[in-house]
Amino acid sequence: MRDAYHEELDSISDSLVEMARLVGSAIGRATTAMLDSDLKLAENVIEADQKVDELQHDLEARAIALLARQQPVATDLRIVVTSLRMSADLERSGDLAQHVAKLARLRYPDRAVPSDLHATILEMGQLAQRLMAKAAEVIITKDVDLALQLEQDDDEMDLLHRTLFQHLMDDRWKHGIETAVDVTLLGRYYERFADHAVSVAKRVVYLVTGEHADELQTDVQPEIQTVTTEAESA
Amino acid sequence: MRDAYHEELDSISDSLVEMARLVGSAIGRATTAMLDSDLKLAENVIEADQKVDELQHDLEARAIALLARQQPVATDLRIVVTSLRMSADLERSGDLAQHVAKLARLRYPDRAVPSDLHATILEMGQLAQRLMAKAAEVIITKDVDLALQLEQDDDEMDLLHRTLFQHLMDDRWKHGIETAVDVTLLGRYYERFADHAVSVAKRVVYLVTGEHADELQTDVQPEIQTVTTEAESA
């Protein structure tokens, strides 16, 4: 039988998984809302983010209560503190999905994404959703190999981001500045969303293996680098 | 005399103040590097971010050690947990200053910012630096009134961001897509930097007053809203 402490810890882990599922669904639906110019779906995503925020606040309160009541040390303490940081990653991911949905709403009934970028943005949205689904699985299984896969998936996101910038920097770009601004911001939202999913997975790796260095590198990884590469080759 | 617990807590607070000062200086110098196309200064800012990351890791380790050894409850516990979150805000602010510096390095010897936007970007950089200086002061003084001032300063940042977008969306924009992309990303870096400074101040307010609602609102505040306003009026 699980003791009270481990039951509380499990319930925190369950909340993290639920948050990951909600924001994974949100980024998928936000992408659809944008590509289809579906106002109702966009508003649905925007409203749904409140649930993610509530979950985070609730999780935070329970984690603090657990620290106060159970006073865990060593690994157990590290788990609780890391959970707090993961919940911050997930809450922020929810904000980013909401930003995508808000852009869809803003441009409605027009489409924010020109048709020649439709496929790339769809891929970015789907990849973001897959990354978050894997992050949820990593929280459940604590599977270090799966966690490390997320880094490779993130390379794929960087590649898509570069493709996006290649389009933007192409002399034949004909969609004007407003769309260029929209696409620049969208690219950044997806990239940051992916970063947070990778960060969640790496925090699990840290808990399991005690290795910390990689996590630092992810946090520091500069998004501008992606732009850089493209801008330099453009 | 202070007991061991409060001495440790003070040293965590000192580290937060040091981090805030480092990242405040970084955003100021990154802005100068970009506006003057000063490669050496840009590289200096990029390297200096490592110190911020080290401070955060060190702070985190000390906070966890403090939780394990002293097992604080109630307000004391909340202070430690909130410090961890503030350090994450500050570490991320450092990354954003580094992004600005990387853009300066990328465009060197050209200037990323066209001369008609020089004044606006300078103001954004200075305001970001002031916001972080105030956040540091709020950590030291726990002055709730000063903390609330940061929100007004942040409104000023939103206004500057709108000015930036007005330039971008102006039919007379003649700087091409690459510069539009650079300016879009820059605007977002400064805005996010300011958000983190406000977030640090609000976490102090929460510790002092126990009021939490505002903090939530800052986290959720959508940056795209600013763009929205401009895009809609453009």
Boltz contact constraints between the chains, C-beta under 6 A:
constraints:
  - contact:
      token1: [A, 64]
      token2: [B, 81]
      max_distance: 6.0
  - contact:
      token1: [A, 67]
      token2: [B, 77]
      max_distance: 6.0
  - contact:
      token1: [A, 68]
      token2: [B, 73]
      max_distance: 6.0
  - contact:
      token1: [A, 68]
      token2: [B, 77]
      max_distance: 6.0
  - contact:
      token1: [A, 71]
      token2: [B, 71]
      max_distance: 6.0
  - contact:
      token1: [A, 73]
      token2: [B, 68]
      max_distance: 6.0
  - contact:
      token1: [A, 77]
      token2: [B, 67]
      max_distance: 6.0
  - contact:
      token1: [A, 77]
      token2: [B, 68]
      max_distance: 6.0
  - contact:
      token1: [A, 81]
      token2: [B, 64]
      max_distance: 6.0
  - contact:
      token1: [A, 99]
      token2: [B, 222]
      max_distance: 6.0
  - contact:
      token1: [A, 99]
      token2: [B, 224]
      max_distance: 6.0
  - contact:
      token1: [A, 102]
      token2: [B, 222]
      max_distance: 6.0
  - contact:
      token1: [A, 102]
      token2: [B, 224]
      max_distance: 6.0
  - contact:
      token1: [A, 103]
      token2: [B, 224]
      max_distance: 6.0
  - contact:
      token1: [A, 106]
      token2: [B, 228]
      max_distance: 6.0
  - contact:
      token1: [A, 168]
      token2: [B, 177]
      max_distance: 6.0
  - contact:
      token1: [A, 168]
      token2: [B, 181]
      max_distance: 6.0
  - contact:
      token1: [A, 169]
      token2: [B, 178]
      max_distance: 6.0
  - contact:
      token1: [A, 173]
      token2: [B, 177]
      max_distance: 6.0
  - contact:
      token1: [A, 177]
      token2: [B, 168]
      max_distance: 6.0
  - contact:
      token1: [A, 177]
      token2: [B, 173]
      max_distance: 6.0
  - contact:
      token1: [A, 177]
      token2: [B, 180]
      max_distance: 6.0
  - contact:
      token1: [A, 178]
      token2: [B, 169]
      max_distance: 6.0
  - contact:
      token1: [A, 180]
      token2: [B, 177]
      max_distance: 6.0
  - contact:
      token1: [A, 180]
      token2: [B, 180]
      max_distance: 6.0
  - contact:
      token1: [A, 181]
      token2: [B, 168]
      max_distance: 6.0
  - contact:
      token1: [A, 181]
      token2: [B, 184]
      max_distance: 6.0
  - contact:
      token1: [A, 184]
      token2: [B, 181]
      max_distance: 6.0
  - contact:
      token1: [A, 184]
      token2: [B, 184]
      max_distance: 6.0
  - contact:
      token1: [A, 222]
      token2: [B, 99]
      max_distance: 6.0
  - contact:
      token1: [A, 222]
      token2: [B, 102]
      max_distance: 6.0
  - contact:
      token1: [A, 224]
      token2: [B, 99]
      max_distance: 6.0
  - contact:
      token1: [A, 224]
      token2: [B, 102]
      max_distance: 6.0
  - contact:
      token1: [A, 224]
      token2: [B, 103]
      max_distance: 6.0
  - contact:
      token1: [A, 228]
      token2: [B, 106]
      max_distance: 6.0
